């Protein structure tokens, strides 16, 4: 009996190829589209038992129609909001790579939160102006309350880091249940209570129909005047104008922003619609919180392990509910 076939649509590094091959070679023939040309590409996709993709629209283009016989589309990314579900045959399962970047992103969350709590951007700017302010107090993480919106891999990894510094954790997820150590777990029905009480709010939710525009002017007004908000999820969970105006009008409130409403492609300049980078109470990063030296290799290994489950007939993890993403 011939081996099953797995097609990798992205152009991977050697380290990623090693991760794919090591995990999948005993179970399947692994084909890389970057090694093929012309009609061979469409033929490989049409014959694939499983496909591993990163930016699937760019990588497959019109060949998305060839996925009708594919048993699993495994994304290398954790988020699925950019997957063209309307172009993927409706009976083809799609799995995210949730949790693959959790530890790296959690470190980024903590770095932003600490920098804002210790007022490092403001102090640096003041010293550059010749001011040497030793009177204004900074803040401690210990015994603070951290609200974690979205308690999957990133949320749980972030909570562990904050808890290690003595913070209390109030987390929200879809089920209102968790085996992780938290002080309180709830659902988005409890959002207002968490926003009112939290000293720090971490957004690590997926962008779905239910979370798009979740936090706007009303929700921001519920938060403490000196609260710190860190978003490493998707920008569209927050209302851009409402966040900018809240930060501008409330200088004691601060935000760490890693994901943006309009992100440039390639070498395009970054020109945000609102001038967040002019605000002293903002720390910005270019949507790179999960980008470390070995992050993609680790993500490749986790994605391949999920495809291996499918090939062995075992339950596949992180399957998408298409209704969450339907327009």
MARNULUM-54857 format. One record per residue (C-alpha): y, x, z; chain; residue in three letters. Coordinates in Angstrom, 2 decimals. Last residue first. Layout:
BEGIN
(rec (Y,X,Z),"A","ala")
...
***
This chain:
BEGIN
(rec (36.56,-19.33,7.36),"A","unk")
(rec (33.08,-18.48,8.60),"A","unk")
(rec (32.89,-15.55,11.01),"A","unk")
(rec (31.38,-17.07,14.13),"A","unk")
(rec (29.30,-19.46,11.97),"A","unk")
(rec (27.54,-16.43,10.53),"A","unk")
(rec (25.82,-15.74,13.83),"A","unk")
(rec (25.15,-12.04,13.45),"A","unk")
(rec (21.97,-10.31,14.57),"A","unk")
(rec (22.60,-7.74,17.28),"A","unk")
(rec (18.97,-6.64,17.82),"A","unk")
(rec (15.98,-7.18,15.53),"A","unk")
(rec (12.77,-8.51,17.10),"A","unk")
(rec (9.69,-6.49,16.03),"A","unk")
(rec (7.93,-6.75,12.67),"A","unk")
(rec (7.55,-2.99,12.32),"A","unk")
(rec (10.05,-2.88,9.44),"A","unk")
(rec (12.54,-4.94,11.45),"A","unk")
(rec (12.27,-2.65,14.44),"A","unk")
(rec (12.72,0.34,12.14),"A","unk")
(rec (15.95,-1.23,10.86),"A","unk")
(rec (17.18,-1.35,14.46),"A","unk")
(rec (16.26,2.29,14.99),"A","unk")
(rec (18.09,3.22,11.79),"A","unk")
(rec (21.28,1.61,13.09),"A","unk")
(rec (20.98,3.52,16.37),"A","unk")
(rec (20.41,6.85,14.61),"A","unk")
(rec (23.26,6.27,12.18),"A","unk")
(rec (25.62,5.38,15.04),"A","unk")
(rec (24.69,8.62,16.84),"A","unk")
(rec (25.35,10.62,13.67),"A","unk")
(rec (28.59,8.71,13.19),"A","unk")
(rec (29.77,9.53,16.71),"A","unk")
(rec (28.90,13.22,16.60),"A","unk")
(rec (32.31,14.87,16.36),"A","unk")
(rec (34.21,11.92,17.77),"A","unk")
(rec (35.71,8.85,16.14),"A","unk")
(rec (35.25,5.85,18.43),"A","unk")
(rec (38.87,5.66,19.59),"A","unk")
(rec (40.15,6.41,16.09),"A","unk")
(rec (42.18,3.31,15.29),"A","unk")
(rec (45.30,5.44,14.80),"A","unk")
(rec (46.37,5.83,18.45),"A","unk")
(rec (49.40,4.38,20.19),"A","unk")
(rec (50.75,4.55,23.73),"A","unk")
(rec (53.45,1.98,24.45),"A","unk")
(rec (55.93,1.66,27.33),"A","unk")
(rec (58.58,3.90,25.75),"A","unk")
(rec (58.97,1.53,22.76),"A","unk")
(rec (59.91,3.12,19.45),"A","unk")
(rec (56.25,3.28,18.40),"A","unk")
(rec (55.98,-0.50,18.55),"A","unk")
(rec (58.51,-0.87,15.74),"A","unk")
(rec (57.24,-4.21,14.30),"A","unk")
(rec (55.85,-4.33,10.77),"A","unk")
(rec (53.97,-1.09,11.30),"A","unk")
(rec (54.53,1.57,8.62),"A","unk")
(rec (51.69,4.10,8.61),"A","unk")
(rec (51.92,6.18,5.47),"A","unk")
(rec (49.18,5.96,2.81),"A","unk")
(rec (46.84,8.95,2.72),"A","unk")
(rec (43.62,6.93,2.67),"A","unk")
(rec (44.24,3.31,3.55),"A","unk")
(rec (46.97,2.11,5.88),"A","unk")
(rec (46.36,-0.30,8.77),"A","unk")
(rec (48.17,-3.61,9.07),"A","unk")
(rec (47.55,-5.53,12.28),"A","unk")
(rec (46.68,-2.40,14.21),"A","unk")
(rec (43.87,-1.13,16.43),"A","unk")
(rec (44.28,1.59,19.07),"A","unk")
(rec (47.08,0.08,21.16),"A","unk")
(rec (47.69,1.10,24.77),"A","unk")
(rec (50.13,-1.29,26.37),"A","unk")
(rec (52.78,-1.40,29.07),"A","unk")
(rec (54.62,-3.90,31.28),"A","unk")
(rec (57.42,-2.38,33.37),"A","unk")
(rec (59.68,-2.44,30.30),"A","unk")
(rec (59.48,-6.24,30.06),"A","unk")
(rec (61.69,-7.48,27.21),"A","unk")
(rec (60.46,-4.97,24.63),"A","unk")
(rec (56.82,-5.20,25.73),"A","unk")
(rec (56.85,-8.99,25.63),"A","unk")
(rec (58.66,-8.98,22.28),"A","unk")
(rec (56.09,-6.64,20.75),"A","unk")
(rec (53.15,-8.59,22.14),"A","unk")
(rec (54.46,-11.95,20.93),"A","unk")
(rec (55.22,-10.61,17.47),"A","unk")
(rec (51.74,-9.13,17.02),"A","unk")
(rec (49.76,-12.08,18.40),"A","unk")
(rec (46.67,-10.44,19.86),"A","unk")
(rec (43.04,-10.93,18.77),"A","unk")
(rec (44.38,-9.87,15.36),"A","unk")
(rec (44.56,-6.25,16.48),"A","unk")
(rec (40.80,-5.84,16.73),"A","unk")
(rec (38.92,-4.27,19.64),"A","unk")
(rec (40.36,-1.18,21.32),"A","unk")
(rec (43.22,-3.04,23.02),"A","unk")
(rec (44.55,-1.74,26.35),"A","unk")
(rec (46.93,-3.87,28.45),"A","unk")
(rec (48.63,-2.53,31.58),"A","unk")
(rec (50.14,-5.00,34.02),"A","unk")
(rec (53.51,-4.33,35.66),"A","unk")
(rec (54.95,-7.85,35.27),"A","unk")
(rec (51.58,-9.37,36.05),"A","unk")
(rec (50.06,-11.43,33.26),"A","unk")
(rec (50.59,-15.15,32.69),"A","unk")
(rec (53.46,-14.53,30.26),"A","unk")
(rec (51.08,-12.60,28.02),"A","unk")
(rec (48.86,-15.68,27.77),"A","unk")
(rec (51.70,-17.97,26.75),"A","unk")
(rec (53.14,-15.56,24.19),"A","unk")
(rec (49.86,-14.89,22.48),"A","unk")
(rec (46.34,-13.82,23.35),"A","unk")
(rec (43.45,-15.51,21.54),"A","unk")
(rec (44.99,-15.11,18.09),"A","unk")
(rec (41.52,-14.63,16.56),"A","unk")
(rec (39.02,-14.92,19.42),"A","unk")
(rec (37.12,-18.12,18.58),"A","unk")
(rec (36.97,-17.62,14.81),"A","unk")
(rec (35.67,-14.13,15.45),"A","unk")
(rec (37.11,-10.68,16.18),"A","unk")
(rec (34.67,-9.04,18.58),"A","unk")
(rec (35.97,-8.61,22.11),"A","unk")
(rec (36.79,-5.29,23.76),"A","unk")
(rec (40.23,-6.09,25.18),"A","unk")
(rec (40.84,-4.22,28.43),"A","unk")
(rec (43.27,-5.76,30.92),"A","unk")
(rec (44.62,-3.70,33.82),"A","unk")
(rec (46.31,-5.00,36.98),"A","unk")
(rec (44.39,-8.25,36.64),"A","unk")
(rec (45.13,-11.46,38.61),"A","unk")
(rec (47.00,-13.69,36.17),"A","unk")
(rec (45.06,-12.52,33.10),"A","unk")
(rec (41.74,-13.11,34.86),"A","unk")
(rec (42.68,-16.64,35.89),"A","unk")
(rec (43.93,-17.50,32.41),"A","unk")
(rec (40.76,-16.22,30.73),"A","unk")
(rec (38.31,-18.23,32.85),"A","unk")
(rec (37.31,-20.53,29.97),"A","unk")
(rec (36.72,-17.28,28.07),"A","unk")
(rec (33.56,-16.92,30.14),"A","unk")
(rec (32.91,-15.56,33.61),"A","unk")
(rec (31.66,-12.57,35.58),"A","unk")
(rec (33.07,-11.39,38.90),"A","unk")
(rec (32.82,-8.28,41.05),"A","unk")
(rec (30.77,-6.48,38.44),"A","unk")
(rec (27.53,-4.49,38.43),"A","unk")
(rec (25.80,-5.14,35.11),"A","unk")
(rec (23.02,-7.73,34.83),"A","unk")
(rec (25.39,-10.15,33.15),"A","unk")
(rec (26.13,-13.87,32.90),"A","unk")
(rec (29.14,-15.94,31.79),"A","unk")
(rec (27.38,-16.52,28.48),"A","unk")
(rec (30.15,-15.61,26.04),"A","unk")
(rec (31.64,-12.75,27.98),"A","unk")
(rec (34.34,-12.22,30.59),"A","unk")
(rec (34.54,-9.44,33.17),"A","unk")
(rec (36.33,-9.07,36.50),"A","unk")
(rec (35.88,-5.50,37.70),"A","unk")
(rec (37.17,-3.88,40.90),"A","unk")
(rec (38.50,-0.33,40.60),"A","unk")
(rec (37.30,2.57,42.74),"A","unk")
(rec (37.51,5.43,40.24),"A","unk")
(rec (33.82,5.07,39.35),"A","unk")
(rec (34.51,1.37,38.78),"A","unk")
(rec (36.97,2.25,36.01),"A","unk")
(rec (34.41,4.41,34.24),"A","unk")
(rec (31.62,1.86,34.64),"A","unk")
(rec (33.88,-0.96,33.40),"A","unk")
(rec (34.64,0.96,30.22),"A","unk")
(rec (30.92,1.35,29.43),"A","unk")
(rec (30.36,-2.35,30.11),"A","unk")
(rec (33.24,-3.44,27.89),"A","unk")
(rec (32.28,-1.11,25.08),"A","unk")
(rec (28.62,-2.17,25.07),"A","unk")
(rec (29.20,-5.89,25.44),"A","unk")
(rec (31.45,-7.41,28.05),"A","unk")
(rec (34.33,-8.88,26.07),"A","unk")
(rec (37.58,-9.27,27.94),"A","unk")
(rec (37.45,-6.75,30.79),"A","unk")
(rec (39.89,-7.53,33.59),"A","unk")
(rec (40.47,-4.52,35.81),"A","unk")
(rec (41.62,-5.09,39.39),"A","unk")
(rec (43.07,-2.10,41.21),"A","unk")
(rec (41.39,-0.67,44.30),"A","unk")
(rec (41.51,2.86,42.83),"A","unk")
(rec (43.38,3.11,39.53),"A","unk")
(rec (46.52,4.43,41.16),"A","unk")
(rec (50.09,3.98,39.95),"A","unk")
(rec (53.16,6.11,39.35),"A","unk")
(rec (56.19,6.28,41.57),"A","unk")
(rec (59.72,7.00,40.41),"A","unk")
(rec (61.23,9.62,42.74),"A","unk")
(rec (60.35,12.94,41.13),"A","unk")
(rec (62.57,12.40,38.12),"A","unk")
(rec (63.44,15.69,36.37),"A","unk")
(rec (65.73,14.59,33.53),"A","unk")
(rec (66.59,17.07,30.77),"A","unk")
(rec (66.13,14.63,27.89),"A","unk")
(rec (62.73,16.15,27.11),"A","unk")
(rec (61.94,15.59,30.80),"A","unk")
(rec (62.65,11.90,30.39),"A","unk")
(rec (60.44,11.64,27.28),"A","unk")
(rec (57.55,13.35,29.06),"A","unk")
(rec (57.97,11.13,32.10),"A","unk")
(rec (57.98,7.96,30.00),"A","unk")
(rec (54.87,8.97,28.03),"A","unk")
(rec (53.06,10.11,31.22),"A","unk")
(rec (53.72,6.97,33.24),"A","unk")
(rec (50.74,7.69,35.53),"A","unk")
(rec (49.41,4.19,34.91),"A","unk")
(rec (50.13,4.54,31.19),"A","unk")
(rec (48.30,7.84,30.86),"A","unk")
(rec (45.46,6.55,33.02),"A","unk")
(rec (44.99,3.39,30.97),"A","unk")
(rec (45.11,5.28,27.68),"A","unk")
(rec (42.58,7.86,28.82),"A","unk")
(rec (40.35,5.16,30.31),"A","unk")
(rec (40.25,3.23,27.06),"A","unk")
(rec (39.59,6.41,25.07),"A","unk")
(rec (36.66,7.29,27.34),"A","unk")
(rec (35.33,3.76,26.81),"A","unk")
(rec (35.61,4.24,23.05),"A","unk")
(rec (33.35,7.30,23.10),"A","unk")
(rec (30.81,5.66,25.40),"A","unk")
(rec (30.63,2.45,23.39),"A","unk")
(rec (30.35,3.77,19.83),"A","unk")
(rec (26.86,2.49,18.99),"A","unk")
(rec (27.13,-0.50,21.32),"A","unk")
(rec (27.07,-3.12,18.59),"A","unk")
(rec (25.66,-1.85,15.29),"A","unk")
(rec (25.90,-5.27,13.68),"A","unk")
(rec (23.02,-7.11,12.06),"A","unk")
(rec (23.06,-9.27,8.94),"A","unk")
(rec (20.18,-11.60,8.06),"A","unk")
(rec (19.84,-12.64,4.39),"A","unk")
(rec (19.39,-16.44,4.05),"A","unk")
(rec (23.03,-17.06,3.13),"A","unk")
(rec (23.12,-14.60,0.21),"A","unk")
(rec (25.91,-12.09,0.87),"A","unk")
(rec (29.15,-12.93,-0.95),"A","unk")
(rec (30.49,-15.48,1.57),"A","unk")
(rec (29.48,-13.16,4.40),"A","unk")
(rec (31.95,-10.56,3.15),"A","unk")
(rec (31.73,-8.24,6.21),"A","unk")
(rec (35.18,-7.34,7.51),"A","unk")
(rec (34.86,-9.26,10.80),"A","unk")
(rec (31.48,-7.67,11.52),"A","unk")
(rec (32.42,-5.20,14.25),"A","unk")
(rec (30.02,-2.54,15.52),"A","unk")
(rec (29.97,-0.62,12.25),"A","unk")
(rec (26.84,0.89,10.70),"A","unk")
(rec (25.88,-2.50,9.34),"A","unk")
(rec (22.23,-3.43,8.90),"A","unk")
(rec (21.50,-5.87,6.07),"A","unk")
(rec (17.99,-7.18,6.58),"A","unk")
(rec (15.20,-8.73,4.52),"A","unk")
(rec (16.71,-8.04,1.12),"A","unk")
(rec (15.53,-10.28,-1.72),"A","unk")
(rec (18.95,-11.85,-2.43),"A","unk")
(rec (20.80,-8.55,-1.98),"A","unk")
(rec (21.44,-8.02,-5.71),"A","unk")
(rec (24.57,-10.21,-5.61),"A","unk")
(rec (26.24,-7.55,-3.47),"A","unk")
(rec (25.90,-5.34,-6.56),"A","unk")
(rec (29.35,-6.50,-7.69),"A","unk")
(rec (30.95,-4.19,-5.12),"A","unk")
(rec (28.20,-2.28,-3.32),"A","unk")
(rec (29.94,0.53,-1.44),"A","unk")
(rec (33.43,-0.96,-1.32),"A","unk")
(rec (32.23,-4.36,-0.09),"A","unk")
(rec (29.66,-2.77,2.25),"A","unk")
(rec (32.05,-0.54,4.13),"A","unk")
(rec (29.36,0.95,6.40),"A","unk")
(rec (25.99,-0.04,4.99),"A","unk")
(rec (22.26,0.13,5.74),"A","unk")
(rec (20.10,-2.01,3.46),"A","unk")
(rec (16.59,-3.33,4.12),"A","unk")
(rec (13.62,-4.34,1.98),"A","unk")
(rec (15.42,-2.91,-1.03),"A","unk")
(rec (14.27,-3.68,-4.58),"A","unk")
(rec (17.54,-5.33,-5.71),"A","unk")
(rec (19.55,-2.55,-4.09),"A","unk")
(rec (17.58,0.16,-5.91),"A","unk")
(rec (17.89,-1.62,-9.26),"A","unk")
(rec (21.66,-2.03,-8.81),"A","unk")
(rec (22.03,1.69,-8.15),"A","unk")
(rec (19.71,2.82,-10.93),"A","unk")
(rec (21.88,0.90,-13.41),"A","unk")
(rec (24.62,3.50,-13.18),"A","unk")
(rec (24.02,6.57,-11.05),"A","unk")
(rec (21.98,7.52,-8.01),"A","unk")
(rec (22.27,10.13,-5.25),"A","unk")
(rec (25.20,8.34,-3.56),"A","unk")
(rec (22.98,5.25,-3.43),"A","unk")
(rec (20.76,7.00,-0.89),"A","unk")
(rec (17.12,5.95,-0.92),"A","unk")
(rec (14.87,5.99,2.17),"A","unk")
(rec (11.17,5.34,1.53),"A","unk")
(rec (9.86,3.49,4.54),"A","unk")
(rec (7.96,3.56,7.81),"A","unk")
(rec (7.30,7.22,8.71),"A","unk")
(rec (10.54,8.21,6.93),"A","unk")
(rec (12.70,5.79,8.95),"A","unk")
(rec (13.69,7.55,12.17),"A","unk")
(rec (13.79,11.17,11.02),"A","unk")
(rec (15.20,10.23,7.63),"A","unk")
(rec (18.11,8.18,8.96),"A","unk")
(rec (19.06,10.75,11.63),"A","unk")
(rec (18.77,13.66,9.20),"A","unk")
(rec (20.85,11.83,6.65),"A","unk")
(rec (23.49,11.31,9.35),"A","unk")
(rec (23.55,15.03,10.12),"A","unk")
(rec (23.77,15.87,6.43),"A","unk")
(rec (26.78,13.61,6.13),"A","unk")
(rec (26.35,10.17,4.65),"A","unk")
(rec (27.61,8.63,1.39),"A","unk")
(rec (27.31,4.93,2.18),"A","unk")
(rec (24.85,2.49,0.60),"A","unk")
(rec (21.69,3.53,2.44),"A","unk")
(rec (18.73,1.76,0.82),"A","unk")
(rec (15.50,1.17,2.72),"A","unk")
(rec (12.24,0.62,0.84),"A","unk")
(rec (8.84,-0.30,2.26),"A","unk")
(rec (6.07,2.16,1.55),"A","unk")
(rec (3.41,1.39,-1.00),"A","unk")
(rec (0.00,0.00,0.00),"A","unk")
***
